[in-house]
Each structure stands twice: as structure tokens, then as C-alpha cells.
Amino acid sequence: MSVRDTITEKLTAAFTPAALEVIDESHHHQGHGGWREGGETHFRVKMVSAAFAGKSRVDRHRAVNQVLDAELKGRVHALALETKAPGE
């Protein structure tokens, strides 16, 4: 399973998002720190979930980082997050 698919699966299970987009942006970072041949090192996640309602941006990001802890300690070098509650 690809890193992108693993991220999608874990976030779907943890947050039941109304919308989720996991974008591999590794090609933008070729030759920079953390980049590896084959990509899947730099990702952008755009997610809308009721689980984020009433939570600060920092709390939302901490929750996502906790779910993706293994990936962040492994192959993923950078993770940009855009997290919203429905209606935001």
C-alpha cells in the first residue's frame, strides 16, 4: 500500500471526514531536504471533519499528527495540514 493510501485510510478511520484530499507534493521538493527517489515524502492534507468542531487549529493538527505518528517518524518528511469543521 502506498504512503498516500495509508494516510487516507488512517485519517478516514480516525476522523470520518466529510471531505478528504491527500496530495503528494514530493515532486515540488526534489533535491531538497527529506526528498527521496520515488516521492511520497511531502504531503498536503485537506480535511473537513465534525471531529474538529470547537477545536483550535493547534489541537486539530496535534490530533492528525498523533494518528500519523508512524508515517511522520518514517517516510514522511513534511505534512502540510488544512483542517476545518463543516461550515467553516
ABEGO torsion letter per residue (X at the ends): XBAAAAAAAAAAAAAGBABBBBBBAAAAABGBBGBBBGEGABBBBBBBBAAABGBBAAAAAAAAAAAAAAAAABABABBBBBBBBBGX
